[in-house]
């Protein structure tokens, strides 16, 4: 999965999570979606873009975990080491919220 795909996945999951948390718990999560424009691989800024994008994914997911824990929507989240952990976590939260 490319970093752009990861950003889209996080943004889509975040949108679902925010709307479900608002509907079910009446809580507004204050997290902005990731908005980075992707340079081409031939652009000299590409590698700094990838690093910035990875940091943005981590920042948004950290904010999400923090706000969900503060609202007691989730109790504890394991440390997320890589993209697969992040994807698994987002899928889990979306799945659990869809059941409400």
JOQUIVEN-V828635 format. One record per residue. OMEGA is omega in whole degrees, 0 to 359 (none if undefined). NEAR is the number of other C-alpha atoms within 8 Angstrom. Layout:
omega=OMEGA near=NEAR
omega=OMEGA near=NEAR
This chain:
omega=180 near=4
omega=179 near=5
omega=177 near=9
omega=176 near=7
omega=179 near=8
omega=178 near=10
omega=178 near=11
omega=180 near=8
omega=179 near=8
omega=181 near=10
omega=179 near=10
omega=179 near=8
omega=180 near=11
omega=179 near=9
omega=179 near=8
omega=182 near=9
omega=181 near=11
omega=182 near=10
omega=179 near=8
omega=179 near=11
omega=178 near=13
omega=182 near=11
omega=187 near=8
omega=187 near=7
omega=181 near=7
omega=184 near=7
omega=174 near=7
omega=174 near=7
omega=183 near=9
omega=180 near=4
omega=178 near=7
omega=175 near=5
omega=178 near=7
omega=181 near=9
omega=177 near=4
omega=175 near=5
omega=186 near=4
omega=172 near=7
omega=178 near=8
omega=180 near=6
omega=181 near=6
omega=180 near=5
omega=182 near=7
omega=180 near=6
omega=186 near=7
omega=184 near=12
omega=176 near=7
omega=175 near=7
omega=181 near=10
omega=179 near=9
omega=178 near=8
omega=181 near=8
omega=178 near=11
omega=178 near=9
omega=178 near=8
omega=176 near=9
omega=180 near=12
omega=181 near=8
omega=182 near=8
omega=180 near=12
omega=176 near=9
omega=177 near=8
omega=180 near=9
omega=180 near=10
omega=181 near=10
omega=182 near=8
omega=177 near=9
omega=178 near=10
omega=179 near=11
omega=179 near=7
omega=182 near=7
omega=176 near=7
omega=169 near=7
omega=182 near=9
omega=181 near=6
omega=175 near=5
omega=175 near=6
omega=176 near=4
omega=181 near=4
omega=187 near=7
omega=186 near=6
omega=183 near=6
omega=181 near=7
omega=176 near=6
omega=180 near=9
omega=181 near=11
omega=179 near=8
omega=179 near=8
omega=180 near=8
omega=178 near=10
omega=180 near=9
omega=181 near=8
omega=179 near=9
omega=180 near=11
omega=180 near=8
omega=180 near=8
omega=179 near=10
omega=183 near=7
omega=178 near=5
omega=none near=5
